[in-house]
Amino acid sequence: MNPSLELQLKTLPSEPGVYRYYDKNDQLLYVGKAKNLKKRVLSYFNKNLPGYRIKIMVGKIVRIETTIVNSEYDALLLENNLIKEHRPFYNVLLKDDKTYPWICIKNESFPRIFLTRNVIKDGSEYYGPYAKVRPAKILLDTIKHIYKLRTCNLNLSPAKIAEGKYKVCLEYHIKNCEGPCEDLESKEDYDEKIDAIRGIIKGDFRKAKEYLVNQMMKMASNLKFEEAQTIKERLDILEDYQAKNTVVNPNIDDVDVFGMTSDEAAAYVNFFKIRNGNIIQSFTTEIKKILEETDEDIMEEALIEIRQKFSSDSKEVLLPFHLSVEIPNVKLIVPKVGDKKRIVELSEKNAKEYRLEKLKQVQIVDPERHTNRIMSEMQKLLRMPVEPRHIEGFDNSNIQGTNPVSACVVFKDGKPSKADYRIFHPKTVEGANDFATMEEVIYRRYKRMLDEGEHLPQLILIDGGKGQLSSAVKSLKLLGLYGKITIVGIAKRLEEIFFPEDSIPLYLDKKSETLKILQRVRDEAHRFGVKHHRTRRKNSTIKSELEEIPGVGGKTIELLLSKLKSVKRIKESSLETLEEILGKSKAKIVHDFFNNTNN
């Protein structure tokens, strides 16, 4: 470490603030925030750093800058702004090159309402952005069905209208516009419609409904029943749109909701903006992990960034877990029960579905990356020292203790390697004793692999609970392999994952790729074992019938079955056919036996 950097570390302040790391070329490497700058920065220079990426970054640091602020929240805001401005190499970024559409209410007399991707600071109102264009278009079409608004770009100032500068166009004649250009619609009436439309966009349908009901009653009282029916149809359109919108408890008003799921490579954050019991906006994004950031770190960054992106000033934010940061005048709530808990779970479900969609795309486009990610996930979830590139699964098959077999299947990089499958016939066990059979088979399998110098698996999967697992562990201990190979058991009933010497099973997420691979290994071992058990049982039945023939031994039976394949074909064979296979004397014995039996 250079003396200048060492001096900076000794003189760091113990205040909340932002720190910045620079390399020898004065390039900004990383921006971070901290409650205590000294404690946080010194943690990076600890000898026991987690993760190789952090070690690489720390090795490049030659200069540190800090900025002290009043609170952790101020630090979070400053950090967010600096990251967006400078885009340091080692910071997570909510990268998004898309320009999302906004609904614009233009700052003009008799405002137009339209969809745009360009936000111009001219006093106009912008609502959004919308992560998808279609919902925004549906909303605009709904508004246009209900309200007659102008679409022209004329300057409808009071002076120009009074001068009679304009004439109504086709839109007026086809009844899409009320003709404000010729003063056929008052500004007060038009502004009342715009006010109701603001409510619809925000998810508040009350003013719009009141306006339409009042208009309908007014027409009906003036005996204009046709016009009243038209307004009634518009009211139906509005109610239909509201019904199709995602509705939660109407008491949940003006709330932001965040949900998250993550793996070793990235986090996936979903955001709902809820107004008047309606989800009026939904947005999900993927955030790549760079320095093994925690979920809490990423959620803090996403919370600030997404709320700024969607211009949210909600005073209540629902989260799936607690954050250490405090936001002035905003309640950060982790609901435990009720409708608020359910809406957070819905947000988390959206994040999980988004992750699965992304992973499926990666599996198609880059299968190697997909495999590497799954292997890394399995290593982490199963507490393994290495990735399970080579997995072996075992299952015993027998019916009432007869013809027992034990199957060993092999998976490499998460895929079956059928050429390496093996079947074992127990030699020292009699009857249906799963525990003893497992103990024998595990010993035989890995004793042979050790003797022949073969590569051992990183993971052994036993189909069964604690009993079968304990039996397998006994054999590994005898061979000196216990602790060198990860071994787990999987119980069918609740898909519990058992570890040796641990009474508490692991329950994996039902959609977890790790669980899916373990299930596939287990199911493949079961299928392979059952197949060979049935074959052995069938052969046993066939042989027992042929063994009833006096003077015919095992070698003769094997020869007949190898040539004719079944007892049925042996029975139906002519004496000449049997003589070609067995010779005259043996052929006559077999032929006479079946002819006498069938008579």
Phi, psi and omega per residue, in radians:
M1 nan 2.345 -3.122
N2 -1.291 2.629 -3.064
P3 -1.003 -0.629 -3.128
S4 -1.095 -0.771 3.130
L5 -1.169 -0.703 3.129
E6 -1.066 -0.691 3.113
L7 -1.153 -0.713 3.120
Q8 -1.075 -0.698 -3.135
L9 -1.125 -0.615 -3.126
K10 -1.279 -0.400 -3.033
T11 -1.914 0.291 -3.138
L12 -1.165 2.527 3.097
P13 -1.365 2.661 3.088
S14 -1.749 0.864 -3.086
E15 -2.104 2.829 3.011
P16 -1.202 2.546 3.132
G17 2.993 -2.858 -3.092
V18 -2.122 2.405 3.077
Y19 -2.056 2.628 -3.108
R20 -2.337 2.267 3.137
Y21 -1.796 2.353 3.125
Y22 -2.141 2.615 3.083
D23 -1.676 -3.028 -3.065
K24 -1.142 -0.381 3.109
N25 -1.624 0.189 -3.138
D26 1.126 0.455 3.054
Q27 -1.519 2.386 3.140
L28 -1.290 2.088 -3.119
L29 -1.569 -0.730 -2.968
Y30 -2.776 2.490 3.028
V31 -2.101 2.280 3.123
G32 -2.409 2.840 3.123
K33 -2.043 2.813 -3.141
A34 -2.799 2.580 2.966
K35 -1.231 -0.652 -3.138
N36 -2.294 1.831 -3.029
L37 -1.042 -0.769 -3.083
K38 -1.070 -0.872 -3.096
K39 -1.102 -0.743 -3.090
R40 -1.188 -0.833 -3.092
V41 -1.157 -0.720 3.138
L42 -1.091 -0.503 -3.139
S43 -1.095 -0.464 3.120
Y44 -1.240 -0.403 -3.084
F45 -1.767 0.289 3.044
N46 -1.268 2.519 -3.110
K47 -1.160 -0.503 -3.098
N48 -1.648 0.939 -3.133
L49 -1.203 2.385 3.068
P50 -1.466 2.301 3.011
G51 1.524 2.361 -3.100
Y52 -1.248 -0.496 -3.119
R53 -1.146 -0.697 3.116
I54 -1.119 -0.723 3.131
K55 -1.072 -0.729 3.130
I56 -1.098 -0.801 -3.122
M57 -1.089 -0.827 -3.105
V58 -1.047 -0.618 3.121
G59 -1.124 -0.337 -3.118
K60 -1.628 -0.219 -3.027
I61 -1.259 2.239 3.038
V62 -2.154 -0.266 -3.105
R63 -2.578 2.513 3.118
I64 -2.211 2.377 3.015
E65 -2.097 2.536 3.095
T66 -2.293 2.664 3.028
T67 -2.298 2.130 3.140
I68 -1.514 2.403 3.090
V69 -2.262 3.116 -3.030
N70 -1.380 -0.548 -3.052
S71 -2.594 2.938 3.116
E72 -1.121 -0.618 3.122
Y73 -1.120 -0.736 3.081
D74 -1.070 -0.652 3.097
A75 -1.112 -0.721 3.133
L76 -1.094 -0.737 3.115
L77 -1.125 -0.805 -3.130
L78 -1.113 -0.762 3.107
E79 -1.009 -0.804 -3.127
N80 -1.042 -0.771 -3.130
N81 -1.160 -0.711 3.142
L82 -1.172 -0.675 3.113
I83 -1.108 -0.782 3.138
K84 -1.127 -0.643 -3.088
E85 -1.314 -0.759 -2.999
H86 -1.813 -0.337 -3.140
R87 0.845 1.092 -3.134
P88 -1.086 2.631 -3.021
F89 -1.086 -0.665 -3.013
Y90 -1.703 0.170 3.095
N91 -1.679 2.525 3.005
V92 -1.250 2.461 -3.128
L93 -2.249 2.439 2.997
L94 -1.473 1.231 -3.060
K95 -1.216 2.327 3.127
D96 -2.779 1.822 -3.081
D97 -1.462 -0.084 -3.119
K98 -1.275 2.547 2.954
T99 -1.776 1.921 -3.070
Y100 -1.442 2.622 -3.133
P101 -1.345 2.633 3.065
W102 -2.155 2.671 2.944
I103 -1.646 2.169 -3.071
C104 -1.892 2.276 2.923
I105 -1.839 1.867 -2.961
K106 -1.170 2.437 3.119
N107 -1.379 1.548 -3.108
E108 -2.840 2.925 3.055
S109 -1.220 2.326 -3.021
F110 0.945 1.228 -2.998
P111 -1.050 2.444 2.965
R112 -1.500 2.724 3.067
I113 -2.210 2.204 -3.087
F114 -2.706 2.954 3.131
L115 -1.640 2.378 3.137
T116 -2.607 2.677 3.036
R117 -1.823 -0.075 -3.128
N118 -1.870 2.049 3.109
V119 -1.645 2.002 -3.121
I120 -1.920 2.227 -3.104
K121 -1.439 1.359 -3.140
D122 -2.160 0.315 -3.138
G123 1.599 -0.077 3.107
S124 -1.236 2.766 3.118
E125 -1.681 2.319 3.121
Y126 -2.130 2.275 -3.141
Y127 -2.077 2.233 -3.082
G128 2.466 -2.619 -0.036
P129 -1.309 2.803 3.112
Y130 -1.744 2.170 -3.097
A131 -1.109 -0.465 3.082
K132 -2.262 2.513 -3.067
V133 -1.251 -0.642 -2.991
R134 -1.014 -0.843 3.123
P135 -1.033 -0.632 3.130
A136 -1.156 -0.702 3.139
K137 -1.181 -0.694 3.114
I138 -1.086 -0.744 3.128
L139 -1.089 -0.785 3.129
L140 -1.115 -0.738 3.124
D141 -1.093 -0.680 3.103
T142 -1.078 -0.798 3.134
I143 -1.059 -0.753 -3.104
K144 -1.205 -0.484 3.072
H145 -1.250 -0.501 -3.067
I146 -1.569 -0.733 -3.022
Y147 -2.058 2.450 3.064
K148 -1.593 1.916 -3.097
L149 -2.111 2.673 3.124
R150 -1.346 2.616 3.115
T151 -2.068 -0.165 -3.141
C152 -1.284 2.833 3.135
N153 -1.878 0.540 3.112
L154 -1.231 2.641 3.070
N155 -1.466 1.640 -3.043
L156 -1.587 1.011 3.062
S157 -1.299 2.652 -3.130
P158 -0.947 -0.642 -3.103
A159 -1.149 -0.793 -3.096
K160 -1.193 -0.638 3.102
I161 -1.161 -0.744 3.129
A162 -1.083 -0.589 3.140
E163 -1.310 -0.187 -3.128
G164 1.259 0.627 -3.067
K165 -1.178 -0.499 -2.969
Y166 -2.091 2.780 3.051
K167 -2.150 2.588 3.141
V168 -1.099 2.576 -3.108
C169 -1.849 -2.953 -3.105
L170 -1.047 -0.610 -3.121
E171 -1.001 -0.608 3.113
Y172 -1.217 -0.763 -3.068
H173 -1.199 -0.512 3.098
I174 -1.638 0.216 3.001
K175 1.161 0.627 3.018
N176 -1.752 -0.124 -3.092
C177 -2.556 2.552 -3.100
E178 -1.556 0.006 3.082
G179 1.334 0.830 3.089
P180 -1.129 -0.386 -3.130
C181 -1.109 -0.457 3.090
E182 -1.897 0.338 3.114
D183 1.096 0.539 3.101
L184 -1.506 -0.179 3.050
E185 -2.329 2.306 -3.100
S186 -1.350 2.710 3.118
K187 -1.122 -0.598 -3.137
E188 -1.101 -0.798 3.129
D189 -1.105 -0.749 -3.119
Y190 -1.112 -0.783 -3.136
D191 -1.134 -0.536 3.090
E192 -1.137 -0.692 3.088
K193 -1.136 -0.776 -3.136
I194 -1.061 -0.677 3.128
D195 -1.109 -0.721 3.113
A196 -1.178 -0.649 3.135
I197 -1.147 -0.684 3.064
R198 -0.952 -0.766 3.130
G199 -1.075 -0.760 -3.135
I200 -1.065 -0.799 -3.126
I201 -1.070 -0.637 -3.128
K202 -1.435 -0.075 -3.130
G203 1.625 0.111 3.122
D204 -1.818 1.890 -3.033
F205 -1.689 0.022 -3.019
R206 -1.122 -0.879 -3.105
K207 -1.101 -0.714 -3.137
A208 -1.089 -0.739 3.131
K209 -1.155 -0.760 3.110
E210 -1.030 -0.772 -3.130
Y211 -1.048 -0.831 -3.099
L212 -1.184 -0.708 3.135
V213 -1.104 -0.761 3.122
N214 -1.074 -0.754 3.118
Q215 -1.106 -0.717 -3.127
M216 -1.133 -0.775 3.136
M217 -1.146 -0.661 3.128
K218 -1.089 -0.796 3.128
M219 -1.135 -0.721 -3.122
A220 -1.145 -0.686 3.139
S221 -1.195 -0.432 3.081
N222 -1.620 0.234 3.111
L223 1.099 0.411 3.088
K224 -1.671 1.260 -2.991
F225 -1.225 -0.532 3.130
E226 -1.150 -0.778 3.114
E227 -1.169 -0.631 3.106
A228 -1.112 -0.672 3.112
Q229 -1.147 -0.662 3.108
T230 -1.083 -0.747 3.132
I231 -1.174 -0.643 3.099
K232 -1.058 -0.682 3.123
E233 -1.145 -0.642 3.105
R234 -1.168 -0.670 3.106
L235 -1.106 -0.686 3.089
D236 -1.093 -0.700 3.119
I237 -1.070 -0.763 -3.134
L238 -1.101 -0.784 -3.117
E239 -1.179 -0.588 3.101
D240 -1.163 -0.729 3.107
Y241 -1.103 -0.743 -3.140
Q242 -1.102 -0.693 -3.123
A243 -1.155 -0.615 -3.131
K244 -1.342 -0.407 3.088
N245 -1.151 2.580 3.106
T246 -1.186 2.044 -3.075
V247 -1.920 2.286 3.020
V248 -1.960 -2.919 3.117
N249 -1.011 2.149 -3.111
P250 -1.038 -0.318 3.092
N251 -1.284 -0.295 3.081
I252 -1.472 1.722 -2.989
D253 -2.152 2.366 3.046
D254 0.989 1.041 -3.083
V255 -2.263 2.474 2.953
D256 -1.790 2.439 -3.109
V257 -2.202 2.363 3.099
F258 -2.186 2.385 3.027
G259 -2.256 2.688 -3.086
M260 -2.582 2.563 2.870
T261 -2.401 2.737 -3.102
S262 -2.658 2.835 2.981
D263 -2.338 -2.881 -3.057
E264 -1.234 -0.326 -3.042
A265 -1.824 -0.500 -3.020
A266 -2.732 2.856 3.002
A267 -2.053 2.645 -3.117
Y268 -2.216 2.055 -3.033
V269 -2.009 2.264 3.057
N270 -1.909 2.538 -3.136
F271 -2.275 2.284 2.987
F272 -2.016 2.360 2.933
K273 -1.849 2.063 -3.082
I274 -1.950 2.233 3.077
R275 -2.360 2.226 3.124
N276 0.929 0.724 3.079
G277 1.356 0.141 -3.133
N278 -2.080 2.411 2.992
I279 -1.415 1.807 -3.068
I280 -1.619 -0.256 3.060
Q281 -2.584 2.493 3.071
S282 -2.420 2.379 -3.077
F283 -2.573 2.335 3.099
T284 -2.272 2.437 -3.125
T285 -2.445 2.721 3.086
E286 -1.806 2.332 3.140
I287 -2.145 1.969 -3.118
K288 -1.222 2.397 3.057
K289 -1.488 2.382 -3.110
I290 -2.000 -0.809 -3.102
L291 -2.058 0.687 3.132
E292 0.965 0.796 3.141
E293 -1.121 2.571 3.099
T294 -1.385 2.869 3.074
D295 -1.044 -0.653 -3.132
E296 -1.120 -0.751 3.108
D297 -1.025 -0.826 -3.078
I298 -1.202 -0.682 -3.137
M299 -1.122 -0.675 3.111
E300 -1.064 -0.783 3.134
E301 -1.119 -0.804 -3.093
A302 -1.135 -0.675 -3.128
L303 -0.981 -0.861 -3.119
I304 -1.199 -0.839 -3.056
E305 -1.093 -0.819 -3.061
I306 -1.235 -0.687 3.101
R307 -1.101 -0.648 3.066
Q308 -1.177 -0.749 -3.106
K309 -1.033 -0.691 -3.079
F310 -1.780 0.288 3.064
S311 0.860 0.779 -3.101
S312 -1.601 2.292 3.072
D313 -2.118 0.444 3.139
S314 -1.040 2.480 -3.112
K315 -1.585 0.008 -3.134
E316 -2.372 2.264 3.134
V317 -2.197 2.206 3.113
L318 -1.712 2.315 -3.055
L319 -2.287 2.745 3.104
P320 -1.432 -0.304 3.125
F321 -2.664 2.854 -3.065
H322 -1.314 2.538 3.037
L323 -2.025 2.621 -3.129
S324 -1.384 -0.422 -3.092
V325 -1.253 2.568 3.043
E326 -2.064 2.330 3.134
I327 -1.872 2.155 -3.123
P328 -0.938 2.283 3.074
N329 1.128 0.291 3.102
V330 -2.230 2.279 3.093
K331 -1.571 2.161 3.023
L332 -1.746 1.984 -2.991
I333 -2.084 2.362 2.997
V334 -1.914 1.634 -3.057
P335 -1.180 2.509 -3.111
K336 -1.762 -0.582 -3.098
V337 -2.511 2.996 2.973
G338 1.444 -2.921 -3.053
D339 -1.102 -0.635 3.139
K340 -1.151 -0.676 3.079
K341 -1.105 -0.724 -3.109
R342 -1.153 -0.631 -3.126
I343 -1.257 -0.567 3.041
V344 -1.153 -0.713 3.111
E345 -1.116 -0.635 3.082
L346 -1.133 -0.715 3.100
S347 -1.101 -0.747 3.102
E348 -1.103 -0.668 3.115
K349 -1.088 -0.710 3.090
N350 -1.085 -0.718 3.113
A351 -1.106 -0.728 3.141
K352 -1.150 -0.726 3.127
E353 -1.135 -0.674 3.106
Y354 -1.096 -0.735 3.117
R355 -1.080 -0.812 -3.140
L356 -1.052 -0.705 3.118
E357 -1.063 -0.784 3.134
K358 -1.118 -0.724 -3.107
L359 -1.169 -0.650 3.089
K360 -1.107 -0.688 3.108
Q361 -1.115 -0.736 3.131
V362 -1.124 -0.707 -3.126
Q363 -1.026 -0.641 -3.141
I364 -1.343 -0.827 -3.018
V365 -1.387 -0.693 -3.044
D366 -2.432 1.352 -3.053
P367 -1.076 -0.543 3.138
E368 -1.143 -0.763 3.102
R369 -1.104 -0.666 3.112
H370 -1.065 -0.793 3.128
T371 -1.116 -0.774 3.138
N372 -1.047 -0.684 -3.126
R373 -1.161 -0.758 -3.126
I374 -1.131 -0.765 3.134
M375 -1.053 -0.730 3.125
S376 -1.141 -0.682 3.118
E377 -1.139 -0.737 -3.140
M378 -1.111 -0.739 3.109
Q379 -0.993 -0.762 -3.098
K380 -1.218 -0.841 -3.053
L381 -1.236 -0.556 -3.107
L382 -1.680 0.194 3.049
R383 0.973 0.774 -3.068
M384 -1.672 2.601 3.089
P385 -1.313 -0.403 3.140
V386 -2.378 2.941 3.100
E387 -1.294 2.482 -3.118
P388 -1.452 1.223 -3.138
R389 -1.230 -0.454 3.134
H390 -2.185 1.964 -3.124
I391 -2.040 2.428 3.035
E392 -2.180 2.313 -3.122
G393 -2.059 2.486 -3.076
F394 -2.189 2.486 3.063
D395 -2.618 2.468 3.102
N396 -1.753 2.472 3.103
S397 -2.297 2.241 3.001
N398 -2.835 2.744 3.048
I399 -2.140 2.012 -3.123
Q400 0.910 0.630 3.045
G401 1.397 0.023 -3.086
T402 -1.632 2.537 3.041
N403 0.820 0.899 -3.092
P404 -1.203 2.495 3.006
V405 -2.390 2.723 3.054
S406 -2.222 2.262 -3.061
A407 -1.792 2.458 3.003
C408 -2.160 2.080 3.082
V409 -1.956 2.673 -3.057
V410 -2.168 2.270 3.060
F411 -2.064 2.321 3.082
K412 -2.135 2.186 -3.050
D413 0.964 0.641 3.060
G414 1.426 0.087 -3.104
K415 -2.160 2.581 -3.121
P416 -1.098 2.410 3.016
S417 -2.009 1.448 -2.921
K418 -1.135 -0.454 3.116
A419 -1.138 -0.367 -3.113
D420 -1.694 0.011 3.120
Y421 -1.126 2.591 3.110
R422 -2.412 2.599 3.031
I423 -2.052 2.349 3.126
F424 -2.035 2.382 3.006
H425 -1.840 2.003 -3.088
P426 -0.975 2.401 -3.098
K427 -1.873 -0.490 -3.029
T428 -1.916 -0.014 -3.049
V429 -1.990 2.337 3.065
E430 -1.969 2.412 3.107
G431 1.369 -2.981 -3.061
A432 -1.560 1.475 3.109
N433 -2.145 1.552 -3.060
D434 -1.047 -0.697 -3.065
F435 -1.137 -0.867 -3.126
A436 -1.136 -0.684 3.122
T437 -1.076 -0.781 -3.136
M438 -1.089 -0.713 -3.133
E439 -1.081 -0.773 -3.129
E440 -1.146 -0.815 -3.042
V441 -1.161 -0.751 3.117
I442 -1.076 -0.748 3.133
Y443 -1.078 -0.856 -3.102
R444 -1.073 -0.748 -3.094
R445 -1.068 -0.890 -2.999
Y446 -1.520 -0.345 2.989
K447 -1.134 -0.755 -3.135
R448 -1.177 -0.731 -3.136
M449 -1.099 -0.670 3.094
L450 -1.162 -0.771 -3.129
D451 -1.085 -0.647 -3.080
E452 -1.621 0.011 3.078
G453 1.219 0.492 -3.139
E454 -1.395 2.761 3.090
H455 -1.251 2.217 -3.137
L456 -1.425 2.706 3.104
P457 -1.268 2.804 3.016
Q458 -1.539 -0.378 -3.095
L459 -2.448 2.310 3.018
I460 -1.984 2.281 3.138
L461 -2.005 2.136 3.122
I462 -1.807 2.230 3.083
D463 -1.393 1.802 -3.132
G464 2.606 3.101 -3.086
G465 -1.630 -2.548 -3.010
K466 -1.116 -0.639 -3.080
G467 -1.097 -0.935 3.136
Q468 -1.078 -0.691 -3.134
L469 -1.108 -0.784 3.141
S470 -1.069 -0.674 3.125
S471 -1.112 -0.746 3.129
A472 -1.143 -0.676 -3.138
V473 -1.097 -0.644 3.110
K474 -0.968 -0.771 -3.120
S475 -1.193 -0.708 3.113
L476 -1.085 -0.653 3.122
K477 -1.149 -0.730 3.115
L478 -1.057 -0.595 -3.105
L479 -1.535 -0.092 -3.106
G480 1.299 0.394 -3.107
L481 -1.809 -0.139 -3.112
Y482 -1.169 2.256 -3.072
G483 1.645 -0.296 3.112
K484 -1.678 -0.405 3.087
I485 -2.176 2.312 3.059
T486 -1.275 2.290 3.114
I487 -2.281 2.317 3.124
V488 -2.401 2.763 3.029
G489 -1.974 2.613 3.090
I490 -2.208 2.083 -3.133
A491 -1.624 2.347 -2.986
K492 -1.173 -0.661 -2.916
R493 -1.019 -0.926 -3.119
L494 -2.051 0.237 -3.092
E495 0.935 0.822 3.128
E496 -1.427 2.396 3.081
I497 -1.794 2.074 -3.120
F498 -1.809 2.423 3.055
F499 -1.941 2.595 3.104
P500 -1.038 2.465 3.059
E501 1.042 0.478 3.094
D502 -2.349 1.998 -3.055
S503 -1.335 -0.313 -3.084
I504 -1.716 2.058 -3.127
P505 -1.304 2.820 3.071
L506 -1.707 2.312 3.072
Y507 -1.942 1.995 -3.137
L508 -1.572 2.673 3.052
D509 -0.976 2.364 -3.074
K510 -1.056 -0.422 3.135
K511 -1.694 0.075 -3.106
S512 -1.129 2.365 3.084
E513 -1.104 -0.600 3.124
T514 -1.070 -0.835 3.126
L515 -1.093 -0.707 -3.120
K516 -1.068 -0.717 3.138
I517 -1.207 -0.745 3.099
L518 -1.057 -0.726 3.110
Q519 -1.117 -0.675 -3.119
R520 -1.179 -0.715 3.085
V521 -1.086 -0.821 3.133
R522 -1.039 -0.839 -3.094
D523 -1.161 -0.625 3.135
E524 -1.212 -0.681 3.083
A525 -1.104 -0.715 3.124
H526 -1.131 -0.815 3.140
R527 -1.056 -0.819 -3.099
F528 -1.128 -0.707 3.123
G529 -1.157 -0.804 -3.132
V530 -1.088 -0.717 3.137
K531 -1.011 -0.823 -3.110
H532 -1.297 -0.544 3.072
H533 -1.111 -0.769 3.136
R534 -1.121 -0.704 3.127
T535 -1.096 -0.755 -3.130
R536 -1.154 -0.708 3.138
R537 -1.144 -0.713 3.138
K538 -1.123 -0.791 3.126
N539 -1.113 -0.620 3.124
S540 -1.118 -0.716 3.139
T541 -1.146 -0.753 -3.126
I542 -1.096 -0.828 -3.098
K543 -1.087 -0.651 -3.104
S544 -1.118 -0.592 3.116
E545 -1.231 -0.738 -3.135
L546 -1.238 -0.500 -3.141
E547 -1.182 -0.254 3.111
E548 -1.292 -0.246 -3.112
I549 -1.326 2.068 -3.125
P550 -1.140 2.387 3.094
G551 1.485 0.049 3.128
V552 -1.956 2.139 -3.106
G553 -1.775 -3.031 -3.050
G554 -1.088 -0.691 -3.110
K555 -1.171 -0.646 3.113
T556 -1.143 -0.743 3.119
I557 -1.066 -0.794 3.141
E558 -1.060 -0.724 -3.127
L559 -1.126 -0.761 3.123
L560 -1.087 -0.813 -3.110
L561 -1.159 -0.604 3.134
S562 -1.196 -0.535 -3.120
K563 -1.569 -0.740 -3.006
L564 -1.869 -0.193 2.946
K565 1.318 -0.494 -3.087
S566 -2.615 2.755 3.097
V567 -1.114 -0.636 -3.125
K568 -1.022 -0.798 -3.115
R569 -1.240 -0.551 3.082
I570 -1.132 -0.779 3.136
K571 -1.050 -0.685 -3.047
E572 -1.482 -0.146 -3.078
S573 -1.238 2.532 3.095
S574 -1.318 2.867 3.128
L575 -1.084 -0.662 -3.138
E576 -1.083 -0.737 3.130
T577 -1.108 -0.747 -3.133
L578 -1.164 -0.618 3.121
E579 -1.126 -0.656 3.115
E580 -1.077 -0.534 -3.094
I581 -1.565 -0.755 -2.941
L582 -1.967 -0.260 -2.973
G583 1.622 2.953 -2.968
K584 -1.171 -0.811 -3.012
S585 -1.193 -0.829 -3.133
K586 -1.177 -0.679 -3.122
A587 -1.083 -0.701 -3.127
K588 -1.149 -0.678 3.135
I589 -1.068 -0.832 -3.099
V590 -1.165 -0.783 -3.098
H591 -1.119 -0.762 -3.137
D592 -1.148 -0.670 -3.126
F593 -1.049 -0.817 -3.081
F594 -1.336 -0.550 3.099
N595 -1.191 -0.725 3.101
N596 -1.146 -0.658 -3.110
T597 -1.157 -0.632 -3.048
N598 -1.473 -0.230 -3.116
N599 -1.360 nan nan
